[in-house]
Amino acid sequence: MANGTWRNTRSRGGYQLPLTVLFVLAVAIVLIGKAQSTLFDRARADVTDWMAPGLRIVHRPFDWVSGSWHNVSEGFGVYEENVRLKEENARLRQWQTAAIMLQSQVKRYQSLLHAVPDPSLSSVLAHVIGRAKRPFLETMILDAGKANAVKPGQAVIDARGMIGRIFLAGNHTSWVILLTDLNSRIPVTIEPEHSPALLAGDNQKAPMLETLAQGAKVKPGDQVVSSGDGGILPPGIPIGTVIADGAGYRVALLSDPATSQEVAVVDFKNPVEAPPVPTAKDLPVTAAGLPPAAPPPSAIPAATTAPAPPPPASAAVIPKPVVPAPKKDAGPKPPAASKPAAPDPNAPPGDDPVEDQ
């Protein structure tokens, strides 16, 4: 009985001693770690370097098993993806044939109508070297600038659609303001109704769509492209798809600026020319064949309306006074001597002709 009690007490004391020692060591290690943090960091790095070869050896079987399972699952996925791509390729070939036929038809109509061809486009390939996302500014930095003919206002696109436009160009770099930025406003067209609208960014992934036409019919799923109004952005660049957002509409962009690495800066080779200033010959009256209206008196130059200066005093002509001639008395005139008229042989006898004076 006594031996059993002694053994239990000894065993309990034997268990309590290691726990107390471990507790004291843990508190000491925590205090030393707070006081000398760099010491433990250095020790941790040394231990990791020392155990790295063993960790590689231990982890190698797990890597092999994981890689094998990934290859097997990816093999099934590749087969399904290959089937899907074949079906999509067949549909795209049909659309390609239809697009080629429509393109040739449009060219034939343009040649018959003598349509003005679209201005040619040029592009510069650039790489994204930086991104800046702030509460009121969302931009990206490109490695192309004025040395590469990059100018403010040009459109920036990737393989999927439009990303933004150049707003600041240096010699070798340029800044792009994204379509989602709060300061971004571009004119767009909603297809297939061809309704004009304005795409306004508000620092969200899907910018707002503001329609400009009265009674414009907009529905989710419509395509949004650039309109080209203003002659800066080229028309027809794909931008996104219309989605409903409560009381209004937004545009789900086709491009993703967060994943774009290579972009193209598009420029017009022949920008739209400004109309000439109208002249007097371009007025509707003149075009109709009528003489132009006389200018108002205020439009007559002062040199033509000023009176002629008076002649000098030496050249002045003094008019002579007109003296009326004296009137003669209207009395009886004396008879003037005259020769007798020759007798008329046909006159009756006894009648002598008398000549009145």
C-alpha positions in Angstrom: 0.0 0.0 0.0 2.7 2.4 0.9 4.8 1.4 -2.1 1.9 2.1 -4.4 1.2 5.5 -2.9 4.9 6.5 -3.2 5.1 5.4 -6.8 2.0 7.4 -7.8 3.4 10.5 -6.0 6.7 10.0 -7.7 5.1 9.6 -11.1 3.0 12.8 -10.7 6.1 14.7 -9.6 8.0 13.4 -12.5 5.4 14.7 -14.9 5.0 18.1 -13.3 8.8 18.9 -13.4 9.1 18.7 -17.3 6.0 20.8 -17.7 7.3 23.5 -15.4 10.7 23.5 -17.1 9.0 23.8 -20.6 6.8 26.7 -19.4 9.8 28.6 -18.1 11.8 27.9 -21.3 8.8 29.1 -23.5 8.5 32.4 -21.5 12.3 32.9 -21.7 12.2 32.3 -25.5 9.3 34.8 -26.0 11.1 37.4 -24.0 14.4 36.9 -25.8 12.5 37.0 -29.1 10.9 40.3 -28.3 14.3 41.8 -27.3 16.4 40.2 -30.0 14.1 39.8 -33.0 16.9 39.8 -35.6 18.7 37.0 -33.7 15.7 34.7 -34.2 15.2 35.7 -37.8 18.8 34.9 -38.6 18.5 31.6 -36.8 15.3 30.8 -38.7 16.9 31.6 -42.0 20.0 29.4 -41.1 17.7 26.5 -40.1 15.7 26.8 -43.3 18.9 26.8 -45.4 20.2 23.8 -43.5 16.9 21.9 -43.9 16.4 22.9 -47.6 18.0 19.8 -49.2 16.1 17.5 -46.9 12.8 19.3 -47.6 13.4 19.0 -51.4 14.0 15.2 -51.1 10.9 14.8 -48.9 8.8 17.0 -51.1 9.8 15.3 -54.4 7.4 12.3 -54.1 4.5 14.6 -53.3 5.4 16.8 -56.4 5.5 13.7 -58.6 2.1 12.5 -57.4 0.6 16.0 -57.7 2.0 16.5 -61.2 0.8 13.1 -62.4 -2.7 13.8 -61.2 -2.7 17.2 -62.8 -1.6 15.8 -66.1 -4.3 13.1 -66.1 -7.0 15.7 -65.3 -5.6 18.1 -67.8 -5.6 15.4 -70.5 -9.4 15.0 -70.1 -9.8 18.8 -70.1 -7.7 19.1 -73.3 -9.8 16.5 -75.1 -13.0 18.4 -74.1 -11.4 21.7 -75.1 -10.3 20.3 -78.4 -13.8 19.2 -79.2 -15.2 22.6 -78.3 -12.5 24.5 -80.3 -13.3 22.3 -83.4 -17.0 23.2 -83.2 -16.2 26.9 -82.7 -13.7 26.8 -85.6 -16.4 25.4 -87.9 -18.8 28.2 -87.0 -16.1 30.8 -87.4 -15.3 29.5 -90.9 -18.9 30.0 -91.9 -18.9 33.6 -90.5 -15.6 34.2 -92.3 -17.2 33.2 -95.6 -20.1 35.5 -95.0 -17.8 38.3 -94.0 -15.8 38.0 -97.1 -18.9 38.0 -99.3 -20.3 41.1 -97.5 -17.0 42.9 -97.7 -16.8 42.4 -101.5 -20.4 43.5 -101.8 -19.8 46.7 -99.8 -16.7 47.5 -101.9 -18.8 47.1 -105.1 -21.5 49.3 -103.8 -19.0 52.0 -102.8 -17.4 51.9 -106.2 -20.8 52.3 -107.9 -21.8 55.2 -105.6 -18.4 56.8 -105.7 -18.3 56.8 -101.9 -15.5 58.5 -100.1 -13.1 55.9 -98.7 -12.5 55.6 -95.0 -9.3 57.3 -93.8 -6.3 55.0 -93.4 -5.2 54.0 -90.0 -1.7 53.5 -88.5 -0.8 51.9 -85.2 2.2 51.7 -82.9 2.8 48.6 -80.8 3.7 49.5 -77.2 4.2 47.6 -73.9 2.6 48.3 -70.6 5.4 49.2 -68.1 3.3 50.6 -65.2 -0.2 51.0 -63.8 -1.6 53.5 -61.4 -4.9 53.1 -59.6 -6.0 55.8 -57.3 -9.3 57.0 -56.0 -9.7 59.6 -58.8 -7.2 58.4 -61.4 -6.9 55.1 -63.3 -4.1 55.1 -65.8 -1.4 52.9 -67.4 2.1 53.8 -68.7 3.4 52.8 -72.1 6.9 52.7 -73.4 6.1 54.7 -76.6 6.0 58.5 -76.9 6.5 61.4 -79.3 9.5 59.7 -80.8 7.1 57.0 -82.0 4.5 59.5 -83.4 2.3 59.0 -80.3 0.0 62.1 -79.7 -2.6 62.9 -77.1 -6.1 61.8 -78.0 -5.2 58.6 -79.8 -7.0 55.4 -79.1 -5.3 52.5 -77.2 -6.6 49.0 -78.0 -5.6 45.4 -77.3 -6.6 42.2 -79.0 -10.1 42.4 -77.5 -11.1 46.0 -77.7 -10.5 49.6 -76.7 -8.8 50.3 -73.4 -8.6 54.1 -73.3 -6.9 57.0 -75.0 -3.6 58.9 -74.7 -3.8 62.0 -72.5 -0.1 62.7 -71.9 2.8 61.9 -74.2 6.5 62.3 -73.4 9.5 61.6 -75.7 9.6 57.9 -74.9 6.7 57.2 -72.6 3.0 58.0 -72.6 0.1 57.9 -70.1 -3.2 56.3 -71.0 -6.5 57.3 -69.3 -8.7 54.3 -69.1 -12.3 54.1 -70.1 -13.3 53.4 -66.5 -11.6 56.6 -65.2 -13.7 59.3 -63.7 -12.5 61.8 -66.3 -13.1 59.7 -69.3 -15.8 60.8 -71.8 -16.0 59.4 -75.3 -18.7 59.3 -78.0 -20.0 55.8 -78.9 -22.6 54.2 -81.0 -25.0 51.5 -79.9 -25.6 48.8 -82.5 -27.7 47.6 -84.2 -29.9 50.6 -83.8 -27.0 53.0 -84.5 -28.0 55.2 -81.6 -25.5 57.9 -80.5 -24.5 57.8 -76.8 -21.8 58.9 -74.4 -19.6 56.5 -72.4 -18.7 58.0 -69.1 -16.4 56.4 -66.6 -17.0 56.5 -62.8 -14.0 54.3 -61.5 -16.0 51.1 -61.8 -15.4 48.1 -63.9 -18.4 48.9 -66.2 -18.7 52.5 -67.2 -22.0 54.3 -67.5 -23.9 54.7 -70.8 -25.7 58.0 -71.4 -28.0 58.0 -74.5 -28.2 61.2 -76.5 -31.1 60.6 -78.9 -34.7 61.0 -77.9 -36.5 57.6 -77.7 -33.3 55.6 -78.3 -34.0 51.9 -77.9 -31.3 50.3 -75.8 -31.5 46.7 -74.5 -29.0 44.4 -72.8 -26.8 42.6 -75.2 -26.4 45.5 -77.7 -22.9 46.1 -78.9 -21.1 49.4 -78.3 -18.4 50.7 -80.7 -16.7 54.1 -81.0 -18.6 56.6 -83.2 -15.6 58.6 -84.5 -17.3 61.9 -83.8 -14.8 64.7 -83.6 -12.3 63.1 -85.9 -9.9 61.9 -83.2 -11.0 58.4 -82.3 -11.5 56.1 -85.3 -15.0 54.8 -85.8 -16.0 51.1 -85.3 -13.6 50.1 -82.6 -15.3 47.5 -80.4 -15.7 48.6 -76.8 -18.2 46.3 -75.0 -21.7 45.0 -74.4 -24.7 46.8 -72.8 -25.8 45.4 -69.4 -28.7 46.6 -67.2 -27.9 48.3 -64.0 -31.0 49.3 -62.1 -32.5 52.5 -63.6 -29.7 52.8 -66.3 -27.3 50.9 -68.5 -23.7 50.2 -68.3 -21.1 48.7 -70.7 -19.2 45.5 -69.9 -15.8 46.2 -71.5 -14.3 43.6 -73.8 -10.7 44.4 -72.7 -9.2 44.0 -69.3 -6.6 46.7 -68.5 -5.3 44.7 -65.5 -4.1 41.8 -67.7 -3.1 43.7 -70.9 0.6 43.6 -71.6 0.9 44.6 -75.3 -1.4 47.3 -76.8 -1.6 49.3 -80.0 -1.9 53.1 -80.3 -4.2 53.8 -83.3 -4.0 57.1 -85.2 -5.8 58.6 -88.2 -3.6 59.1 -91.2 -6.1 61.5 -92.8 -8.0 63.3 -90.1 -11.3 64.9 -90.9 -10.8 68.4 -92.3 -12.6 71.4 -90.9 -15.1 73.0 -93.3 -13.9 76.3 -95.0 -15.1 79.6 -93.8 -18.1 80.7 -96.0 -17.7 83.7 -98.3 -20.1 85.9 -100.1 -19.9 83.6 -103.2 -21.0 80.6 -101.0 -24.3 82.3 -99.9 -27.5 80.7 -101.1 -28.5 83.9 -103.0 -25.4 83.7 -105.1 -25.7 79.9 -105.5 -29.2 80.4 -106.9 -27.8 82.8 -109.6 -29.1 86.1 -108.1 -26.8 89.1 -107.5 -25.6 89.4 -103.9 -27.4 92.0 -101.7 -25.8 95.4 -101.5 -23.8 96.0 -98.3 -25.5 98.2 -95.7 -24.3 101.8 -95.4 -22.3 101.0 -92.3 -20.3 98.5 -94.3 -19.2 101.1 -97.0 -15.6 102.2 -96.4 -15.2 105.8 -95.0 -13.0 106.7 -97.9 -15.8 106.4 -100.4 -18.4 108.3 -98.4 -16.3 111.3 -97.4 -17.1 114.5 -99.3 -14.6 115.9 -101.8 -12.4 118.6 -100.3 -13.0 122.2 -101.5 -10.7 123.5 -104.3 -8.0 125.9 -103.4 -8.7 129.7 -103.3 -6.4 130.4 -106.3 -8.3 127.9 -108.5 -11.8 129.1 -107.3 -14.0 130.6 -110.1 -16.0 133.6 -109.0 -19.2 133.8 -111.0 -20.0 137.1 -112.8 -23.2 138.9 -111.9 -25.9 138.6 -114.5 -27.2 142.1 -115.6 -30.6 142.0 -117.2 -30.9 143.6 -120.6 -33.2 146.8 -120.8 -36.6 146.2 -122.3 -37.6 148.2 -125.4 -41.0 149.9 -125.7 -43.5 147.9 -127.6 -44.8 150.9 -129.8 -46.1 150.9 -133.4 -43.5 150.1 -135.9 -43.1 152.5 -138.8 -43.9 150.9 -142.1 -40.9 149.7 -143.9 -40.4 150.5 -147.5 -40.8 147.5 -149.7 -41.0 146.8 -153.3 -44.4 146.4 -154.9 -45.4 142.9 -155.5 -45.7 141.7 -159.0 -49.3 141.5 -160.2 -51.0 138.2 -160.3 -52.1 137.4 -163.7 -55.0 135.2 -162.3 -56.3 137.9 -159.9 -59.5 139.7 -161.0 -59.1 143.2 -162.1 -59.5 146.1 -159.7 -58.0 144.2 -156.7 -54.5 145.3 -155.8 -52.6 143.2 -153.4 -51.7 144.9 -150.1 -48.8 143.6 -148.0 -49.4 144.0 -144.3 -46.6 144.9 -142.2 
